[in-house]
Amino acid sequence: MQIYLPIAEVSVNAFLLLGLGGIVGILSGMFGVGGGFLMTPLLFFIGIPPPVAVATEAVQIVASSFSGVLAHLRRKSVDLRMGTVLLIGGLVGAAVGVVLFNYLKSLGQVDLLVKLCYVVFLGVIGGLMFFESLRAIRRSKTVGALPVRRKHGWVHALPLKMKFRVSGLYISVIPPLIVGLLVGILAAIMGVGGGFIMVPAMIYLLGMPTKVVIGTSLFQIIFVTAFTTMLHATTNFTVDIVLAVLLLVGGVIGAQVGTRIGVKMKAEQLRILLAMMVLAVCGKL
């Protein structure tokens, strides 16, 4: 069934958009990512202009992330204190990102910026996650291997420390704030929740347990992407409501399915699958 999208000024198949929303919702529930790193490029490929894809995809990310975080809250796998610190940085970053996005749009360079950001960030993050996950799988298969002890690095030496009971951490709030800031900027420029950067950062930089990371990442993504959508809608007028609703319906259903799948898989398997998908999208772009 073909429908016309007024803001994007293109006609697309409604069932195709519902299917894409569902797939990305499954990824959101499984990996704790908003799914925008996959959905936004897919929207490019079916003819949606980059400014519309970036602004509208944020709506779908909010819905699928909210659906996913409800399931994680029931399992008590969300660190609300850590999520709040990440959120503060994320809101500031989103505001900075929208200002940069609008400036480059006025210069006619926003399409190039968005695609370059995808190639660079997806390539680097996907590669690092892939090799780290392979090492983790090899360690888990080694007979009699001793558990790797958590190392105390420069992150633990920073001031302004806070106790995060759910994550079992006592660290400075500075690294989470910086991570949130960077993810907020990317959310505004790339139309992503930023989970594909936030999840590895929370695991490898902050030292959070993987099971807590997924729900906490989704909690932060909800508010940052909602703020980003509001800014895009009021400054760029590039949010296509028809497109957003179709992606939203598929995403909410998919997130519930993905959460159930993710609980049954090992942390190392989840990370390597996410890395492979990130690299595949990077290669396609």
C-alpha positions as CSV (number, residue, x, y, z in Angstrom):
1,M,0.0,0.0,0.0
2,Q,1.7,3.2,-1.2
3,I,1.3,6.3,0.9
4,Y,2.6,9.9,0.4
5,L,4.8,11.5,3.0
6,P,4.2,15.2,2.8
7,I,7.4,16.5,4.5
8,A,9.7,14.0,2.8
9,E,7.8,14.6,-0.5
10,V,8.1,10.9,-1.5
11,S,5.7,7.9,-1.8
12,V,6.6,4.7,0.0
13,N,5.0,1.3,1.0
14,A,3.4,1.5,4.4
15,F,4.0,-2.2,5.2
16,L,7.7,-1.7,4.4
17,L,7.9,1.1,7.0
18,L,6.1,-1.0,9.6
19,G,8.5,-3.9,8.9
20,L,11.5,-1.6,9.3
21,G,10.2,-0.2,12.5
22,G,9.6,-3.7,13.9
23,I,13.2,-4.9,13.0
24,V,14.7,-1.8,14.7
25,G,12.5,-2.3,17.7
26,I,13.8,-5.9,18.1
27,L,17.3,-4.5,18.0
28,S,16.4,-1.9,20.6
29,G,15.1,-4.5,23.1
30,M,18.0,-6.9,22.5
31,F,21.0,-4.6,22.6
32,G,19.9,-1.5,24.5
33,V,20.3,0.8,21.5
34,G,17.8,3.1,20.0
35,G,18.2,1.5,16.6
36,G,18.7,4.8,14.7
37,F,22.2,3.7,13.5
38,L,20.4,1.2,11.4
39,M,17.0,2.8,10.7
40,T,18.4,6.2,9.5
41,P,20.6,4.7,6.8
42,L,17.7,2.4,5.7
43,L,15.5,5.5,5.3
44,F,18.3,7.0,3.1
45,F,18.2,3.9,0.9
46,I,14.4,4.1,0.3
47,G,14.6,7.7,-0.7
48,I,13.9,9.7,2.4
49,P,16.0,13.0,2.5
50,P,18.7,12.9,5.2
51,P,17.3,16.0,7.2
52,V,13.8,14.3,7.4
53,A,15.2,10.9,8.2
54,V,17.4,12.3,11.0
55,A,14.6,14.3,12.6
56,T,11.8,11.8,12.2
57,E,13.7,8.7,13.3
58,A,14.1,10.3,16.7
59,V,10.4,9.8,17.3
60,Q,10.6,6.1,16.6
61,I,13.6,5.8,18.9
62,V,11.7,7.3,21.8
63,A,8.8,4.9,21.4
64,S,10.8,1.7,21.0
65,S,13.2,2.7,23.8
66,F,10.3,3.4,26.1
67,S,8.7,0.1,25.3
68,G,12.1,-1.7,26.0
69,V,12.9,0.2,29.2
70,L,9.5,-0.8,30.7
71,A,10.5,-4.5,30.3
72,H,13.9,-3.8,31.9
73,L,12.4,-1.9,34.8
74,R,10.3,-5.0,35.6
75,R,13.6,-7.0,35.8
76,K,15.2,-4.3,38.0
77,S,18.1,-4.0,35.5
78,V,18.0,-0.1,35.1
79,D,20.5,2.1,37.1
80,L,18.3,5.2,37.4
81,R,21.1,7.2,39.1
82,M,23.6,6.5,36.4
83,G,20.9,7.1,33.7
84,T,20.2,10.6,35.2
85,V,23.9,11.6,35.1
86,L,24.1,10.5,31.5
87,L,20.9,12.3,30.7
88,I,22.2,15.7,32.0
89,G,25.1,15.5,29.7
90,G,22.9,14.2,26.9
91,L,20.5,17.2,27.0
92,V,23.3,19.7,26.8
93,G,24.9,17.7,23.9
94,A,21.6,17.6,22.0
95,A,21.2,21.3,22.2
96,V,24.7,21.8,20.8
97,G,24.1,19.2,18.1
98,V,20.9,20.9,16.8
99,V,22.7,24.3,16.6
100,L,25.5,22.7,14.6
101,F,23.0,20.8,12.4
102,N,21.1,24.0,11.6
103,Y,24.3,25.9,10.8
104,L,25.5,23.2,8.3
105,K,22.0,23.0,6.8
106,S,22.1,26.7,6.1
107,L,25.4,26.0,4.2
108,G,23.9,23.1,2.3
109,Q,26.4,20.6,3.9
110,V,24.2,18.7,6.2
111,D,23.8,15.6,4.0
112,L,27.5,15.1,3.7
113,L,28.0,15.6,7.5
114,V,25.4,13.0,8.4
115,K,26.8,10.3,6.0
116,L,30.4,11.0,7.0
117,C,29.5,10.7,10.7
118,Y,27.9,7.4,10.1
119,V,30.9,5.9,8.2
120,V,33.5,7.1,10.7
121,F,31.7,6.3,14.0
122,L,30.1,3.0,12.8
123,G,33.4,1.8,11.4
124,V,35.5,2.6,14.5
125,I,33.0,1.5,17.2
126,G,31.9,-1.6,15.3
127,G,35.6,-2.7,14.8
128,L,36.5,-2.2,18.4
129,M,33.4,-4.0,19.7
130,F,33.9,-6.9,17.3
131,F,37.5,-7.7,18.3
132,E,36.8,-7.2,22.0
133,S,33.9,-9.5,21.8
134,L,36.0,-12.2,20.1
135,R,38.5,-12.0,22.9
136,A,35.8,-12.3,25.5
137,I,34.3,-15.4,23.8
138,R,37.8,-17.0,23.6
139,R,38.4,-16.3,27.3
140,S,35.0,-17.8,28.2
141,K,35.8,-21.0,26.3
142,T,39.2,-21.5,27.9
143,V,39.0,-24.4,30.4
144,G,39.8,-23.3,33.9
145,A,40.2,-19.6,32.9
146,L,40.3,-17.3,35.9
147,P,37.7,-14.4,35.8
148,V,39.2,-11.1,34.7
149,R,39.4,-8.8,37.6
150,R,38.1,-5.2,37.1
151,K,41.0,-2.8,36.8
152,H,41.1,0.6,38.4
153,G,42.3,3.1,35.7
154,W,42.2,6.8,35.2
155,V,38.4,6.9,35.4
156,H,38.5,5.8,39.1
157,A,41.1,8.5,39.9
158,L,38.9,11.4,39.0
159,P,37.2,13.6,41.6
160,L,33.4,14.2,42.2
161,K,32.7,10.5,42.9
162,M,29.3,9.1,43.4
163,K,28.0,5.6,44.4
164,F,25.9,3.8,41.8
165,R,24.5,0.9,43.7
166,V,22.7,-0.9,40.9
167,S,25.8,-1.0,38.8
168,G,28.1,-1.7,41.8
169,L,30.3,1.3,41.1
170,Y,31.9,4.2,43.0
171,I,33.3,6.5,40.3
172,S,33.5,10.1,39.3
173,V,30.4,11.7,37.5
174,I,32.7,13.3,35.0
175,P,33.1,10.4,32.6
176,P,29.3,9.7,32.4
177,L,28.6,13.4,31.8
178,I,31.1,13.5,28.9
179,V,29.7,10.2,27.4
180,G,26.2,11.7,27.7
181,L,27.4,15.0,26.1
182,L,28.9,13.2,23.1
183,V,25.9,11.0,22.6
184,G,23.6,14.0,22.7
185,I,25.5,15.7,19.9
186,L,25.4,12.5,17.8
187,A,21.6,12.1,18.5
188,A,21.0,15.6,17.0
189,I,23.3,15.2,14.0
190,M,22.8,11.6,13.1
191,G,19.2,10.9,14.2
192,V,20.3,8.1,16.5
193,G,19.8,7.3,20.2
194,G,23.5,6.9,20.5
195,G,23.3,3.4,22.0
196,F,25.9,2.0,19.6
197,I,28.4,4.4,21.3
198,M,26.9,4.5,24.8
199,V,26.7,0.8,25.3
200,P,30.4,0.1,24.6
201,A,31.4,3.2,26.6
202,M,29.3,2.1,29.6
203,I,30.8,-1.4,29.5
204,Y,34.5,-0.7,28.7
205,L,35.0,2.8,30.1
206,L,32.7,3.0,33.1
207,G,32.9,-0.8,33.9
208,M,29.1,-1.3,34.2
209,P,27.7,-4.9,34.1
210,T,26.2,-5.7,30.6
211,K,22.8,-6.6,32.0
212,V,22.4,-3.2,33.7
213,V,23.9,-1.3,30.7
214,I,21.1,-2.2,28.3
215,G,18.2,-0.9,30.4
216,T,20.1,2.2,31.6
217,S,21.1,3.1,28.0
218,L,17.4,2.9,26.9
219,F,16.4,5.1,29.9
220,Q,18.8,7.9,28.8
221,I,17.9,7.5,25.1
222,I,14.2,8.2,25.7
223,F,14.7,11.7,27.1
224,V,17.6,12.8,24.9
225,T,15.9,11.8,21.7
226,A,12.6,13.3,22.8
227,F,14.4,16.6,23.4
228,T,16.1,16.3,20.1
229,T,12.9,15.7,18.2
230,M,11.3,18.8,19.8
231,L,14.2,20.9,18.8
232,H,14.2,19.6,15.2
233,A,10.4,20.1,14.9
234,T,10.5,23.7,16.2
235,T,13.6,24.8,14.3
236,N,13.9,22.7,11.1
237,F,10.2,21.6,10.6
238,T,11.6,18.3,9.2
239,V,9.6,15.8,11.4
240,D,7.2,13.9,9.1
241,I,4.3,12.7,11.4
242,V,3.0,10.1,9.0
243,L,6.4,8.5,8.7
244,A,7.0,8.7,12.4
245,V,3.7,6.9,13.3
246,L,4.4,4.0,11.0
247,L,7.9,3.5,12.3
248,L,6.6,4.0,15.9
249,V,3.9,1.2,15.7
250,G,6.4,-1.3,14.4
251,G,9.1,-0.3,16.9
252,V,7.0,-0.6,20.0
253,I,5.9,-4.2,19.1
254,G,9.5,-5.2,18.1
255,A,11.0,-3.9,21.3
256,Q,9.0,-6.3,23.4
257,V,10.1,-9.2,21.3
258,G,13.7,-8.1,21.3
259,T,13.8,-7.8,25.1
260,R,12.7,-11.4,25.5
261,I,15.4,-12.6,23.0
262,G,18.1,-10.6,24.7
263,V,17.5,-12.1,28.1
264,K,18.2,-15.6,26.7
265,M,21.5,-14.7,25.1
266,K,25.0,-14.4,26.7
267,A,26.6,-10.9,27.0
268,E,29.4,-11.8,24.6
269,Q,27.0,-13.0,22.0
270,L,24.9,-9.8,22.2
271,R,28.0,-7.6,21.8
272,I,29.5,-9.5,18.8
273,L,26.1,-9.5,17.0
274,L,25.7,-5.7,17.6
275,A,29.3,-5.2,16.3
276,M,28.6,-7.2,13.1
277,M,25.4,-5.2,12.4
278,V,27.2,-1.9,13.0
279,L,30.0,-2.9,10.5
280,A,27.5,-4.1,7.9
281,V,25.6,-0.8,7.9
282,C,29.0,1.1,7.7
283,G,30.0,-1.0,4.7
284,K,26.7,-0.4,2.9
285,L,27.0,3.4,3.4
